[in-house]
Amino acid sequence: MNASARLDATFAALADPTRRAILARLARGDASVMELAQPFAISQPAISKHINVLERAGLVARSREGRRRPCRIVARPLAEATSWLDEYRKFWEQSFERLDALLEEMKLETARAKRRGGR
């Protein structure tokens, strides 16, 4: 899967609040599907479907410990999404810094004009 497709899958998986809540729970440690289903008012099969979406996006991995199949969070797709978003954060920060500088210059010009007897 290329970088663009991975980002698409990550953001599609993160678009659902239940999946975000599952990831938040897994950020605290591994959990079984049954453990992940407990706080939700939806069926275990529905939780399994959400986990499958997260797994296809690479955000969750399952392992086997005897009969237990715990899920764990996988950080790489989140790191890639964060990196992608960070580029836009930098762009907006620079834009706001330029706007701040322009507004400050406009204030100074207004103050100078008032001192000269202008407006």
N, CA, C and O atoms as a GROMACS GRO file, in nm:
protein
  476
    1MET      N    1   0.086  -0.117   0.000
    1MET     CA    2   0.000   0.000   0.000
    1MET      C    3   0.091   0.123   0.000
    1MET      O    4   0.184   0.131   0.079
    2ASN      N    5   0.063   0.220  -0.089
    2ASN     CA    6   0.147   0.340  -0.094
    2ASN      C    7   0.108   0.438   0.016
    2ASN      O    8   0.008   0.419   0.085
    3ALA      N    9   0.187   0.542   0.032
    3ALA     CA   10   0.168   0.637   0.142
    3ALA      C   11   0.031   0.704   0.136
    3ALA      O   12  -0.034   0.723   0.238
    4SER      N   13  -0.013   0.740   0.017
    4SER     CA   14  -0.143   0.805   0.002
    4SER      C   15  -0.257   0.711   0.043
    4SER      O   16  -0.350   0.752   0.112
    5ALA      N   17  -0.249   0.587   0.000
    5ALA     CA   18  -0.352   0.489   0.036
    5ALA      C   19  -0.352   0.461   0.186
    5ALA      O   20  -0.458   0.441   0.246
    6ARG      N   21  -0.232   0.459   0.248
    6ARG     CA   22  -0.224   0.438   0.393
    6ARG      C   23  -0.290   0.554   0.467
    6ARG      O   24  -0.363   0.533   0.564
    7LEU      N   25  -0.264   0.677   0.421
    7LEU     CA   26  -0.328   0.793   0.484
    7LEU      C   27  -0.479   0.787   0.467
    7LEU      O   28  -0.552   0.815   0.562
    8ASP      N   29  -0.525   0.752   0.349
    8ASP     CA   30  -0.669   0.740   0.325
    8ASP      C   31  -0.730   0.640   0.423
    8ASP      O   32  -0.834   0.667   0.484
    9ALA      N   33  -0.667   0.524   0.437
    9ALA     CA   34  -0.718   0.420   0.526
    9ALA      C   35  -0.716   0.466   0.671
    9ALA      O   36  -0.808   0.439   0.748
   10THR      N   37  -0.609   0.535   0.709
   10THR     CA   38  -0.598   0.585   0.847
   10THR      C   39  -0.708   0.684   0.878
   10THR      O   40  -0.778   0.672   0.978
   11PHE      N   41  -0.725   0.784   0.790
   11PHE     CA   42  -0.826   0.886   0.817
   11PHE      C   43  -0.967   0.829   0.808
   11PHE      O   44  -1.055   0.873   0.882
   12ALA      N   45  -0.990   0.734   0.719
   12ALA     CA   46  -1.122   0.671   0.710
   12ALA      C   47  -1.152   0.595   0.840
   12ALA      O   48  -1.264   0.601   0.891
   13ALA      N   49  -1.052   0.524   0.892
   13ALA     CA   50  -1.071   0.451   1.017
   13ALA      C   51  -1.094   0.546   1.134
   13ALA      O   52  -1.175   0.518   1.222
   14LEU      N   53  -1.022   0.657   1.135
   14LEU     CA   54  -1.034   0.754   1.245
   14LEU      C   55  -1.161   0.838   1.237
   14LEU      O   56  -1.194   0.909   1.332
   15ALA      N   57  -1.232   0.830   1.126
   15ALA     CA   58  -1.353   0.910   1.109
   15ALA      C   59  -1.466   0.866   1.202
   15ALA      O   60  -1.560   0.943   1.226
   16ASP      N   61  -1.458   0.746   1.252
   16ASP     CA   62  -1.566   0.694   1.337
   16ASP      C   63  -1.532   0.710   1.485
   16ASP      O   64  -1.424   0.670   1.528
   17PRO      N   65  -1.624   0.767   1.565
   17PRO     CA   66  -1.594   0.789   1.707
   17PRO      C   67  -1.573   0.659   1.786
   17PRO      O   68  -1.495   0.657   1.881
   18THR      N   69  -1.642   0.552   1.748
   18THR     CA   70  -1.621   0.425   1.818
   18THR      C   71  -1.480   0.374   1.795
   18THR      O   72  -1.416   0.325   1.888
   19ARG      N   73  -1.432   0.385   1.672
   19ARG     CA   74  -1.296   0.339   1.643
   19ARG      C   75  -1.193   0.426   1.714
   19ARG      O   76  -1.091   0.376   1.762
   20ARG      N   77  -1.219   0.557   1.722
   20ARG     CA   78  -1.127   0.643   1.797
   20ARG      C   79  -1.126   0.604   1.945
   20ARG      O   80  -1.020   0.605   2.009
   21ALA      N   81  -1.242   0.570   1.999
   21ALA     CA   82  -1.249   0.528   2.140
   21ALA      C   83  -1.176   0.396   2.161
   21ALA      O   84  -1.110   0.377   2.263
   22ILE      N   85  -1.186   0.306   2.066
   22ILE     CA   86  -1.113   0.179   2.075
   22ILE      C   87  -0.963   0.206   2.076
   22ILE      O   88  -0.890   0.148   2.156
   23LEU      N   89  -0.917   0.294   1.988
   23LEU     CA   90  -0.774   0.327   1.985
   23LEU      C   91  -0.730   0.393   2.116
   23LEU      O   92  -0.622   0.365   2.167
   24ALA      N   93  -0.816   0.480   2.170
   24ALA     CA   94  -0.782   0.545   2.298
   24ALA      C   95  -0.768   0.440   2.408
   24ALA      O   96  -0.678   0.450   2.492
   25ARG      N   97  -0.855   0.340   2.407
   25ARG     CA   98  -0.844   0.233   2.507
   25ARG      C   99  -0.716   0.153   2.485
   25ARG      O  100  -0.646   0.121   2.581
   26LEU      N  101  -0.685   0.120   2.359
   26LEU     CA  102  -0.564   0.042   2.330
   26LEU      C  103  -0.437   0.120   2.359
   26LEU      O  104  -0.332   0.060   2.382
   27ALA      N  105  -0.444   0.252   2.360
   27ALA     CA  106  -0.327   0.333   2.395
   27ALA      C  107  -0.286   0.308   2.540
   27ALA      O  108  -0.172   0.332   2.578
   28ARG      N  109  -0.381   0.261   2.621
   28ARG     CA  110  -0.351   0.229   2.762
   28ARG      C  111  -0.299   0.087   2.780
   28ARG      O  112  -0.251   0.051   2.888
   29GLY      N  113  -0.307   0.005   2.673
   29GLY     CA  114  -0.259  -0.132   2.682
   29GLY      C  115  -0.342  -0.227   2.597
   29GLY      O  116  -0.453  -0.194   2.555
   30ASP      N  117  -0.287  -0.344   2.574
   30ASP     CA  118  -0.355  -0.445   2.493
   30ASP      C  119  -0.488  -0.485   2.557
   30ASP      O  120  -0.504  -0.477   2.679
   31ALA      N  121  -0.582  -0.528   2.472
   31ALA     CA  122  -0.714  -0.570   2.523
   31ALA      C  123  -0.776  -0.669   2.425
   31ALA      O  124  -0.750  -0.665   2.305
   32SER      N  125  -0.858  -0.757   2.479
   32SER     CA  126  -0.931  -0.852   2.394
   32SER      C  127  -1.052  -0.781   2.334
   32SER      O  128  -1.089  -0.671   2.376
   33VAL      N  129  -1.114  -0.845   2.236
   33VAL     CA  130  -1.234  -0.789   2.175
   33VAL      C  131  -1.342  -0.773   2.281
   33VAL      O  132  -1.412  -0.672   2.283
   34MET      N  133  -1.356  -0.871   2.367
   34MET     CA  134  -1.458  -0.863   2.473
   34MET      C  135  -1.430  -0.745   2.566
   34MET      O  136  -1.522  -0.674   2.605
   35GLU      N  137  -1.304  -0.725   2.601
   35GLU     CA  138  -1.269  -0.610   2.686
   35GLU      C  139  -1.297  -0.479   2.615
   35GLU      O  140  -1.343  -0.383   2.676
   36LEU      N  141  -1.270  -0.475   2.486
   36LEU     CA  142  -1.294  -0.353   2.409
   36LEU      C  143  -1.443  -0.325   2.393
   36LEU      O  144  -1.484  -0.210   2.383
   37ALA      N  145  -1.524  -0.431   2.390
   37ALA     CA  146  -1.668  -0.416   2.370
   37ALA      C  147  -1.740  -0.367   2.495
   37ALA      O  148  -1.848  -0.308   2.485
   38GLN      N  149  -1.684  -0.389   2.613
   38GLN     CA  150  -1.752  -0.360   2.740
   38GLN      C  151  -1.812  -0.221   2.751
   38GLN      O  152  -1.930  -0.210   2.788
   39PRO      N  153  -1.739  -0.114   2.722
   39PRO     CA  154  -1.798   0.019   2.746
   39PRO      C  155  -1.900   0.064   2.642
   39PRO      O  156  -1.961   0.170   2.658
   40PHE      N  157  -1.921  -0.015   2.537
   40PHE     CA  158  -2.009   0.028   2.429
   40PHE      C  159  -2.144  -0.040   2.436
   40PHE      O  160  -2.156  -0.154   2.480
   41ALA      N  161  -2.245   0.031   2.392
   41ALA     CA  162  -2.381  -0.023   2.388
   41ALA      C  163  -2.408  -0.084   2.250
   41ALA      O  164  -2.516  -0.068   2.194
   42ILE      N  165  -2.308  -0.153   2.198
   42ILE     CA  166  -2.323  -0.222   2.069
   42ILE      C  167  -2.274  -0.365   2.086
   42ILE      O  168  -2.205  -0.397   2.183
   43SER      N  169  -2.310  -0.450   1.994
   43SER     CA  170  -2.278  -0.592   2.005
   43SER      C  171  -2.129  -0.619   1.985
   43SER      O  172  -2.055  -0.537   1.930
   44GLN      N  173  -2.088  -0.735   2.032
   44GLN     CA  174  -1.950  -0.778   2.014
   44GLN      C  175  -1.919  -0.794   1.865
   44GLN      O  176  -1.809  -0.757   1.823
   45PRO      N  177  -2.011  -0.847   1.781
   45PRO     CA  178  -1.981  -0.853   1.638
   45PRO      C  179  -1.960  -0.713   1.576
   45PRO      O  180  -1.878  -0.697   1.485
   46ALA      N  181  -2.034  -0.614   1.624
   46ALA     CA  182  -2.016  -0.477   1.573
   46ALA      C  183  -1.878  -0.424   1.612
   46ALA      O  184  -1.811  -0.360   1.531
   47ILE      N  185  -1.836  -0.451   1.735
   47ILE     CA  186  -1.702  -0.411   1.779
   47ILE      C  187  -1.597  -0.482   1.693
   47ILE      O  188  -1.497  -0.422   1.653
   48SER      N  189  -1.620  -0.609   1.664
   48SER     CA  190  -1.527  -0.685   1.579
   48SER      C  191  -1.513  -0.621   1.442
   48SER      O  192  -1.404  -0.615   1.386
   49LYS      N  193  -1.624  -0.574   1.388
   49LYS     CA  194  -1.619  -0.507   1.257
   49LYS      C  195  -1.535  -0.380   1.265
   49LYS      O  196  -1.456  -0.350   1.175
   50HIS      N  197  -1.552  -0.304   1.374
   50HIS     CA  198  -1.471  -0.183   1.392
   50HIS      C  199  -1.322  -0.219   1.403
   50HIS      O  200  -1.236  -0.152   1.346
   51ILE      N  201  -1.294  -0.325   1.477
   51ILE     CA  202  -1.154  -0.368   1.493
   51ILE      C  203  -1.098  -0.412   1.358
   51ILE      O  204  -0.981  -0.386   1.328
   52ASN      N  205  -1.179  -0.479   1.278
   52ASN     CA  206  -1.133  -0.520   1.145
   52ASN      C  207  -1.096  -0.400   1.058
   52ASN      O  208  -0.998  -0.404   0.984
   53VAL      N  209  -1.176  -0.294   1.067
   53VAL     CA  210  -1.145  -0.171   0.992
   53VAL      C  211  -1.011  -0.115   1.040
   53VAL      O  212  -0.926  -0.077   0.960
   54LEU      N  213  -0.994  -0.109   1.171
   54LEU     CA  214  -0.868  -0.060   1.228
   54LEU      C  215  -0.751  -0.148   1.188
   54LEU      O  216  -0.641  -0.100   1.162
   55GLU      N  217  -0.775  -0.277   1.184
   55GLU     CA  218  -0.669  -0.371   1.146
   55GLU      C  219  -0.631  -0.355   0.999
   55GLU      O  220  -0.512  -0.355   0.965
   56ARG      N  221  -0.730  -0.341   0.911
   56ARG     CA  222  -0.702  -0.320   0.768
   56ARG      C  223  -0.626  -0.189   0.745
   56ARG      O  224  -0.544  -0.180   0.653
   57ALA      N  225  -0.653  -0.089   0.828
   57ALA     CA  226  -0.582   0.039   0.818
   57ALA      C  227  -0.443   0.031   0.879
   57ALA      O  228  -0.364   0.125   0.868
   58GLY      N  229  -0.412  -0.080   0.944
   58GLY     CA  230  -0.280  -0.096   1.005
   58GLY      C  231  -0.268  -0.030   1.141
   58GLY      O  232  -0.158  -0.020   1.195
   59LEU      N  233  -0.380   0.014   1.197
   59LEU     CA  234  -0.379   0.083   1.325
   59LEU      C  235  -0.382  -0.012   1.444
   59LEU      O  236  -0.347   0.025   1.556
   60VAL      N  237  -0.425  -0.135   1.419
   60VAL     CA  238  -0.438  -0.236   1.524
   60VAL      C  239  -0.381  -0.367   1.472
   60VAL      O  240  -0.395  -0.400   1.354
   61ALA      N  241  -0.318  -0.440   1.561
   61ALA     CA  242  -0.269  -0.575   1.529
   61ALA      C  243  -0.318  -0.670   1.637
   61ALA      O  244  -0.335  -0.631   1.753
   62ARG      N  245  -0.340  -0.793   1.598
   62ARG     CA  246  -0.383  -0.895   1.695
   62ARG      C  247  -0.272  -0.999   1.709
   62ARG      O  248  -0.200  -1.028   1.613
   63SER      N  249  -0.261  -1.052   1.828
   63SER     CA  250  -0.165  -1.159   1.853
   63SER      C  251  -0.241  -1.274   1.918
   63SER      O  252  -0.360  -1.264   1.943
   64ARG      N  253  -0.170  -1.381   1.943
   64ARG     CA  254  -0.234  -1.496   2.007
   64ARG      C  255  -0.159  -1.529   2.134
   64ARG      O  256  -0.037  -1.546   2.134
   65GLU      N  257  -0.235  -1.537   2.244
   65GLU     CA  258  -0.180  -1.577   2.374
   65GLU      C  259  -0.271  -1.688   2.425
   65GLU      O  260  -0.367  -1.661   2.498
   66GLY      N  261  -0.242  -1.811   2.389
   66GLY     CA  262  -0.331  -1.922   2.424
   66GLY      C  263  -0.462  -1.904   2.349
   66GLY      O  264  -0.463  -1.893   2.227
   67ARG      N  265  -0.572  -1.900   2.423
   67ARG     CA  266  -0.703  -1.878   2.362
   67ARG      C  267  -0.732  -1.730   2.340
   67ARG      O  268  -0.818  -1.694   2.260
   68ARG      N  269  -0.661  -1.648   2.408
   68ARG     CA  270  -0.683  -1.503   2.402
   68ARG      C  271  -0.616  -1.446   2.278
   68ARG      O  272  -0.504  -1.484   2.243
   69ARG      N  273  -0.687  -1.353   2.210
   69ARG     CA  274  -0.630  -1.285   2.093
   69ARG      C  275  -0.632  -1.135   2.120
   69ARG      O  276  -0.719  -1.065   2.068
   70PRO      N  277  -0.539  -1.086   2.198
   70PRO     CA  278  -0.541  -0.943   2.232
   70PRO      C  279  -0.509  -0.854   2.112
   70PRO      O  280  -0.434  -0.891   2.022
   71CYS      N  281  -0.569  -0.738   2.115
   71CYS     CA  282  -0.542  -0.635   2.015
   71CYS      C  283  -0.444  -0.536   2.075
   71CYS      O  284  -0.444  -0.511   2.196
   72ARG      N  285  -0.361  -0.482   1.989
   72ARG     CA  286  -0.268  -0.377   2.035
   72ARG      C  287  -0.267  -0.267   1.930
   72ARG      O  288  -0.293  -0.290   1.812
   73ILE      N  289  -0.238  -0.149   1.975
   73ILE     CA  290  -0.230  -0.034   1.885
   73ILE      C  291  -0.098  -0.040   1.809
   73ILE      O  292   0.004  -0.082   1.863
   74VAL      N  293  -0.101   0.004   1.684
   74VAL     CA  294   0.020   0.012   1.602
   74VAL      C  295   0.043   0.161   1.574
   74VAL      O  296  -0.042   0.228   1.517
   75ALA      N  297   0.157   0.210   1.614
   75ALA     CA  298   0.182   0.354   1.612
   75ALA      C  299   0.215   0.410   1.473
   75ALA      O  300   0.188   0.528   1.447
   76ARG      N  301   0.273   0.331   1.386
   76ARG     CA  302   0.326   0.384   1.260
   76ARG      C  303   0.222   0.462   1.177
   76ARG      O  304   0.252   0.573   1.134
   77PRO      N  305   0.102   0.408   1.153
   77PRO     CA  306   0.006   0.486   1.073
   77PRO      C  307  -0.032   0.618   1.138
   77PRO      O  308  -0.054   0.718   1.069
   78LEU      N  309  -0.040   0.619   1.270
   78LEU     CA  310  -0.071   0.745   1.340
   78LEU      C  311   0.044   0.843   1.327
   78LEU      O  312   0.022   0.963   1.313
   79ALA      N  313   0.166   0.793   1.333
   79ALA     CA  314   0.283   0.879   1.316
   79ALA      C  315   0.287   0.938   1.175
   79ALA      O  316   0.321   1.055   1.157
   80GLU      N  317   0.252   0.856   1.076
   80GLU     CA  318   0.249   0.906   0.938
   80GLU      C  319   0.141   1.013   0.921
   80GLU      O  320   0.164   1.114   0.854
   81ALA      N  321   0.025   0.992   0.981
   81ALA     CA  322  -0.083   1.092   0.973
   81ALA      C  323  -0.042   1.220   1.045
   81ALA      O  324  -0.069   1.330   0.997
   82THR      N  325   0.022   1.205   1.159
   82THR     CA  326   0.068   1.322   1.234
   82THR      C  327   0.171   1.400   1.153
   82THR      O  328   0.166   1.523   1.148
   83SER      N  329   0.262   1.330   1.089
   83SER     CA  330   0.363   1.396   1.006
   83SER      C  331   0.297   1.472   0.891
   83SER      O  332   0.335   1.586   0.861
   84TRP      N  333   0.199   1.410   0.827
   84TRP     CA  334   0.128   1.475   0.716
   84TRP      C  335   0.055   1.600   0.766
   84TRP      O  336   0.061   1.705   0.703
   85LEU      N  337  -0.012   1.588   0.879
   85LEU     CA  338  -0.084   1.703   0.937
   85LEU      C  339   0.012   1.812   0.982
   85LEU      O  340  -0.020   1.931   0.974
   86ASP      N  341   0.130   1.772   1.029
   86ASP     CA  342   0.229   1.868   1.078
   86ASP      C  343   0.272   1.966   0.969
   86ASP      O  344   0.299   2.082   0.997
   87GLU      N  345   0.279   1.919   0.845
   87GLU     CA  346   0.315   2.008   0.734
   87GLU      C  347   0.212   2.120   0.719
   87GLU      O  348   0.247   2.235   0.693
   88TYR      N  349   0.086   2.086   0.736
   88TYR     CA  350  -0.019   2.187   0.725
   88TYR      C  351  -0.020   2.277   0.847
   88TYR      O  352  -0.050   2.396   0.836
   89ARG      N  353   0.011   2.222   0.964
   89ARG     CA  354   0.021   2.304   1.085
   89ARG      C  355   0.130   2.410   1.066
   89ARG      O  356   0.110   2.527   1.101
   90LYS      N  357   0.244   2.369   1.010
   90LYS     CA  358   0.354   2.463   0.985
   90LYS      C  359   0.309   2.572   0.888
   90LYS      O  360   0.337   2.690   0.908
   91PHE      N  361   0.239   2.531   0.783
   91PHE     CA  362   0.190   2.628   0.685
   91PHE      C  363   0.101   2.733   0.753
   91PHE      O  364   0.119   2.853   0.733
   92TRP      N  365   0.005   2.687   0.834
   92TRP     CA  366  -0.087   2.780   0.899
   92TRP      C  367  -0.017   2.866   1.004
   92TRP      O  368  -0.049   2.984   1.018
   93GLU      N  369   0.077   2.809   1.077
   93GLU     CA  370   0.153   2.890   1.173
   93GLU      C  371   0.228   3.002   1.102
   93GLU      O  372   0.228   3.116   1.149
   94GLN      N  373   0.292   2.970   0.990
   94GLN     CA  374   0.365   3.072   0.915
   94GLN      C  375   0.269   3.177   0.860
   94GLN      O  376   0.300   3.297   0.860
   95SER      N  377   0.152   3.134   0.813
   95SER     CA  378   0.052   3.229   0.762
   95SER      C  379   0.005   3.322   0.872
   95SER      O  380  -0.007   3.442   0.850
   96PHE      N  381  -0.020   3.268   0.990
   96PHE     CA  382  -0.066   3.351   1.102
   96PHE      C  383   0.045   3.446   1.150
   96PHE      O  384   0.018   3.559   1.190
   97GLU      N  385   0.169   3.399   1.146
   97GLU     CA  386   0.281   3.487   1.182
   97GLU      C  387   0.290   3.605   1.085
   97GLU      O  388   0.312   3.719   1.127
   98ARG      N  389   0.274   3.578   0.955
   98ARG     CA  390   0.275   3.687   0.856
   98ARG      C  391   0.158   3.782   0.879
   98ARG      O  392   0.174   3.904   0.868
   99LEU      N  393   0.041   3.727   0.910
   99LEU     CA  394  -0.075   3.811   0.938
   99LEU      C  395  -0.052   3.897   1.062
   99LEU      O  396  -0.085   4.015   1.063
  100ASP      N  397   0.005   3.837   1.167
  100ASP     CA  398   0.037   3.913   1.288
  100ASP      C  399   0.133   4.028   1.257
  100ASP      O  400   0.115   4.139   1.305
  101ALA      N  401   0.236   3.999   1.177
  101ALA     CA  402   0.332   4.104   1.141
  101ALA      C  403   0.265   4.215   1.061
  101ALA      O  404   0.292   4.332   1.084
  102LEU      N  405   0.177   4.178   0.969
  102LEU     CA  406   0.105   4.278   0.890
  102LEU      C  407   0.014   4.363   0.979
  102LEU      O  408   0.010   4.485   0.964
  103LEU      N  409  -0.057   4.301   1.070
  103LEU     CA  410  -0.145   4.376   1.160
  103LEU      C  411  -0.064   4.470   1.251
  103LEU      O  412  -0.106   4.582   1.278
  104GLU      N  413   0.050   4.423   1.297
  104GLU     CA  414   0.136   4.508   1.380
  104GLU      C  415   0.184   4.628   1.300
  104GLU      O  416   0.187   4.740   1.351
  105GLU      N  417   0.223   4.605   1.175
  105GLU     CA  418   0.267   4.715   1.088
  105GLU      C  419   0.153   4.814   1.064
  105GLU      O  420   0.175   4.935   1.063
  106MET      N  421   0.034   4.763   1.045
  106MET     CA  422  -0.083   4.850   1.024
  106MET      C  423  -0.111   4.935   1.148
  106MET      O  424  -0.146   5.052   1.136
  107LYS      N  425  -0.096   4.876   1.268
  107LYS     CA  426  -0.113   4.952   1.393
  107LYS      C  427  -0.011   5.065   1.402
  107LYS      O  428  -0.044   5.177   1.439
  108LEU      N  429   0.115   5.032   1.368
  108LEU     CA  430   0.220   5.133   1.373
  108LEU      C  431   0.192   5.246   1.275
  108LEU      O  432   0.209   5.363   1.308
  109GLU      N  433   0.148   5.212   1.154
  109GLU     CA  434   0.115   5.313   1.053
  109GLU      C  435   0.000   5.402   1.100
  109GLU      O  436   0.003   5.523   1.081
  110THR      N  437  -0.099   5.340   1.162
  110THR     CA  438  -0.213   5.417   1.214
  110THR      C  439  -0.167   5.512   1.323
  110THR      O  440  -0.208   5.628   1.327
  111ALA      N  441  -0.081   5.463   1.413
  111ALA     CA  442  -0.030   5.548   1.522
  111ALA      C  443   0.053   5.662   1.466
  111ALA      O  444   0.040   5.775   1.513
  112ARG      N  445   0.138   5.637   1.365
  112ARG     CA  446   0.218   5.742   1.302
  112ARG      C  447   0.129   5.846   1.237
  112ARG      O  448   0.153   5.966   1.249
  113ALA      N  449   0.027   5.800   1.168
  113ALA     CA  450  -0.065   5.892   1.100
  113ALA      C  451  -0.137   5.981   1.200
  113ALA      O  452  -0.156   6.100   1.174
  114LYS      N  453  -0.175   5.927   1.314
  114LYS     CA  454  -0.243   6.006   1.418
  114LYS      C  455  -0.148   6.112   1.474
  114LYS      O  456  -0.189   6.225   1.502
  115ARG      N  457  -0.022   6.075   1.492
  115ARG     CA  458   0.076   6.171   1.545
  115ARG      C  459   0.101   6.285   1.446
  115ARG      O  460   0.128   6.398   1.486
  116ARG      N  461   0.092   6.254   1.317
  116ARG     CA  462   0.115   6.356   1.214
  116ARG      C  463  -0.010   6.442   1.195
  116ARG      O  464  -0.009   6.536   1.117
  117GLY      N  465  -0.116   6.408   1.266
  117GLY     CA  466  -0.236   6.487   1.250
  117GLY      C  467  -0.329   6.432   1.144
  117GLY      O  468  -0.426   6.498   1.105
  118GLY      N  469  -0.302   6.316   1.098
  118GLY     CA  470  -0.388   6.251   0.999
  118GLY      C  471  -0.513   6.201   1.068
  118GLY      O  472  -0.550   6.252   1.174
  119ARG      N  473  -0.576   6.109   1.013
  119ARG     CA  474  -0.701   6.050   1.060
  119ARG      C  475  -0.722   6.061   1.204
  119ARG      O  476  -0.824   6.014   1.255
   0.00000   0.00000   0.00000
